[in-house]
Amino acid sequence: MKILITGNMGYVGPAVVQQLRTGFPQATLIGYDLGYFAGLLTNEGLLPEYLIDRQYFGDVRKLPDDLLAGVDGLVHLAAISNDPMGSRYEEVTFAVNHQASVSIARKAKEQGVKSFVFASSCSTYGFADDVPRTENSPLNPLTAYAKSKVYTERDLRDLADKNFMVTCLRFPTACGMSSRLRLDLVLNDFVASAVASQKIIVLSDGTPWRPLINIKDMARAIKWALQREASSGGEFLVVNTGTNEWNYQVKDLAEWVARIIPGVSVSINRNAQPDKRSYRVNFDLFKSLAPNHQPQWGLDATVQELQQGLQTLGFNLNDFRNSHYMRLKVLDSLRAKALLNNQLEWTEKPS
């Protein structure tokens, strides 16, 4: 079995690689990544890619056809990965997240790839805080990132058939410790604030709903999607991927972190304008289709994992929102050094 993972050198990728190496010990694992965040290791310099058989560096907008030869399953993680990045680089977001994703899927089908797993997002629901959204609920994407996911799901549907299984996993907001940690995610941000300053400042009024999932449980779901049969969801499947127990309001997440980490105060800007990105999600379909691959991480364990990981690092950055732990800051820094052009392509050398 040969599996290609795009975007494997990001925040989620190391957990996916670990899960696939454990789940498919005899498989050939291939990584393909542009390398924006490759050097941002959280640990003591151990490359997560030691578990991969071959690592390639390249742009998903230019993925070579021959890289797909003999591949059985493709896990497509590569993306401009959040709303701030999508806002700053909107054109690139659609080129990478939508156009390149569909192009890769077409190439994969032509090359005989059997299973295509697309990392989609529950942010496609946008503003929907009245009732939990199911896969049949209307979509209301509010950002370039969310719109790119909607467009890709739409176009992948036409490619799926009995020889090309397509699974779109609509993931909630990711969280948890990683070999390449991000702190521009709501729970990770709150734990980092608690560890660094014993204070959590919620910039919104705290009312928006957010479903969450630990990245290790994302990896479990990806493993399931790679090997699922058409009898489990059909040749084309879009599924909310998480658990009903992990729908929280932002203010409750902050209070939860403060309860677990002693001495932490919480400040909520109750006069702020409500964040329109608010949605609850129903995960019943995923539970029925993948009963043996349900999320195993709870909120307490995830907060404690992050706390211990940050404390082991000696983390004390009060101003971490201006650091390399924020993905947009990394891209801005690379642009400032003329290492990336305005299309976020590597330049040959600094100018």
N, C-alpha and C positions, 0 to 999 in steps of 0.2 A: 504494500500500500504506500502511495506517495501523496503527501499533503503539502500544499503550498499555502503559506500564511503571509498575506500582505499587511504591512503596518505592524510587524511583530516587535519593533523596537520602540514602542510607545508605552503608555501606562498599563493597558490591559494585556498587551502581547506576552509579557513574561509569564503571566498566570496561564494563558492559553497554551503556550509552549510546554509548560510544566504538566498541565493536564493531559495534553495529547501525547507527550512522551511517556507518561505513566499509563495512559489508557491504551496506547498503541505502541508498545515497546519495540516492535519489529519494523515499524513504519519508517519511511524516509521523510524527514521533516525539512522543508525548505523555507527559508525566510526571505522576504523581499521588502526593503524599506529604504526611504530616501535619507534617513539618518539625521533628521533635525535634532532629535532628542537622544541619540544613541549614547552620547557621553555623559548624560545626566544620571549617573548611577547613584542610588540611595545607599547601597551597601558599601563594603570595603573593596570595590573594584572587581567583583566577580561578574563576568558577563553572563547574563541569562542565556545567551545564544550558545553556550557550551552544550546545551541539550539539542541543538539543531545540527543536522548533517551538513547542510550547506546554507551559507548566508550570502545573499546578493544585495547590492546597493543600487537602487534605481528609482525612477519616478513612475508611479502607476499610470501617468498619462502617456508613458512610452514603454509599457511592459512588453518585453520581447516575446514573440509567439513561441519560440523554441523553449522558453522556460516552462511552458505548459505541457510539453510533450511527456506523456506517460503519467501525468498527474491524475489521481483518482478523486481527490477532494480539495476544494479551495475555500479557505476562510478569509473573507475580505474585511479586514479591520481598518485598512488605510483610509484616512479622511482628515480634512480640516475639522478639528474635533470639538469645537464648542462655539457658543453664540458670539462671544467677543471676537474670536478669530474670524468667524464668518462675517461679522459686521465690518471688520477692517478690510478683509480680503474677500469680498462677496463674489467677484468674478472667478477668482481662483477656487472658491468653495464649490461653485457649481461645476467647474471644469473637473475638479478632483473627485468630489463626492458623488456627482451625478453622471457626467459624461464618461469619465474614466471607468467608473464602476460598471456601467452598462457595456462599454467597449470590452472590458476584461471578461465579463460574463459571456459575451458573444464569442470571443476568442476561445474561452474555456470550452464552450459547447462544441465549437468546431474541432477542437483538439481531443474531444472525447472525455472530458472531465465529467464525472457522474454526479457529483454533489457540490453545490455552490451555496455557501453560507454567508449571508450578508448581515453585518452588524448594523441594524437600524435603531430607531429610537422612539420612546414613548413621547418625546417632545413633539411628535407629529400631531398630538391632540391639542396642543396650544393652550387655550383658555377653555377649561371644561371642568369646573369644580362643583357642578351640581350633583352628578352621579358618576360612579366609576365607569371609565370607558372600556368597552369591549372592542374586539377586532372589527366589529361591524358598525361601530359608532362613526359619526362624521369626523373628518380630519380638519384641523384648524391650525396649520403651521404658521407661526408668527415670525420666524427668523429664517435667514438664508440657510443655516444649518438644517433646521427642521424641514424646510421646503425641499432641500436637496435629497433628503431621505424619502420624502413622499414621491418625488419624481422617479427616483431609482426603483422603489418598490413597484410603481406603475409599469415601468418598462421591463423589469425582470419577469413580470407575469407572462408576457408574450413569449419569453424564451423557454419557459419550463415545459418539459414533456416527460414521457416515460424513461427517456435516456438521460435527462438532465434535470435532476431534482434541485429545486430552489427553495431555500428556507430563509425568510427574513425575520430575524429575531429583534423585536421591538424592546430594547433594553430600557429600564429606568435609569436614573442618575447613578453613575458608578461611584463606588467608595471602597476603602480598604487600603492596606499597605501593599506597596509594589516595589520591585527593584528599580523602577523609574517613576518615583512618586510625583503625583500632581496634587496641588493644593487649591486649584481653581474649581473645586467641586464642593458642594455645600457641607456635607458632613466632614470631609477632610479639612476644610477651612475652619470649621468650628473646633475640631480637636486640636489643630495646629495653634489656634488662638488660645485655647485653654492651656496647652503645654507651654507656650512661649510667654504668655502674659497673665494667665489666670483670669482672663476676661474674654467674653464673647460679645461682640457688637453685631447685632442683626441690623443690616442697613435698610431692609424693607420693613413693612409693618408686621411681618411674621406670619401672615395668614395664608400665603400660597401653599398649595399641596404639592408634595414631591414624593413619588415612589422611588425607592432606592434598591440597589443590589450590590453585593460584594463582588469584586472582580473574580474571585475564585469560583463563585456561583455562576458568573457569566461564562467562565471557561467550561464548567460542567455542562451548561446548556449547549455550548458550541460542539462539544464532543457528541452529545445526543443528536444534534442536527446533522452532523456529518454522516452518521450511520443510520438515520431513520429511514423507514420504508414508506412507500407511497400510501400504504394502508394506515399510516399514522400521520394524517394531515393532508394527504394529497401531493400531487407533483409540484404544486406551488403552494407555499404556506407562509402566511404572515401571522405571527403569534406574539402576544404580549408575554414577555419572558421575565418572570419574577414571582413574587408571592404577595397575596392580599394583605398579609400582616405588615408589609413594609411600605404602606401609604402613610405619610406623616405630613403635618404642617411644619413649616420651617421653624416657627417659635417652639414647637414641641421638641424638635431635634436639638435645638440649642439647650433647652432645659434638661433634656435627657443626658447630653454630654456633661453638663454641670453637675448632675446627680452622680455620675460615675467618677468624675475627676474632682476630688475634694478641693474646696477653696476657690472655685470658679464662679464669678458673677456673670450675669446675663443682662445686657442692655438692648432693648428693642425700640426701634424708632417707630412708635405707634402712629405718628403723624405723617409718615412717608406715604407716597402714592402706592397703592397695591401693585404688586408685580402681576402682570397679566399672564405670565407663564405659570399657570396653576392648573393642575389636573390630578385626579385620582384614576387609578387603572385597575381593571379587573383581570386577574391572571388565571381564571378557572380553566380556560382552554389549555394552557400550558400544563396545568396540574393533571388534566385528564390524558393528555398526549404523552407526557414524560414523567410518570409517577416515580420513576427511579432516578431522576436527575433534578429533583427539586432543590431549591436553595437550602443550604445547610447552615449558613452563617446568620446569626441573630445580630440585633443592633448592639447589645451589650458587648458581645465578643468582638465585633468590628471596631467599636470605639476603643476597647482595651488594646486590641492589636495595633491600632494607629498610635495610641498613647505610648505603648511600650516601644514601638519602632522609632518614634520621634525622640523619645528620651534616650534610647540607645545611641542615637546620632548626636546627642547633646544639643538638640534643636532649641534655639533661643532667639529666632528671628522675629522680632515684633513687627518688622516691616516686610514680612514674607510675600505680601501681595505685590511687591516690586522686585521680586527675586526670580531666579530660574525655575522655581516651583510653579510658576504661572506660564502656561504654554504661550500665550500671546507675547509675554515679555521676552521669551527665548527667540521667537521669530523677529521681534523688533530689534533685538540685539544683533542677530545675524544680518539683518538688513542694514543696520547702522555701520557694520563692519564691511559692507559691500560683498558679503559672502552669498547673499541671496538677492535676486532681482525682484522686480515688482510682481512677477508671476510666481514667486517663491521657488524658483529654479536656482540650483547652485551655479554660481559664476566660476569661471576657471581660476580666478585669483582676485584678491582684493584690488580695487581700483585706487 
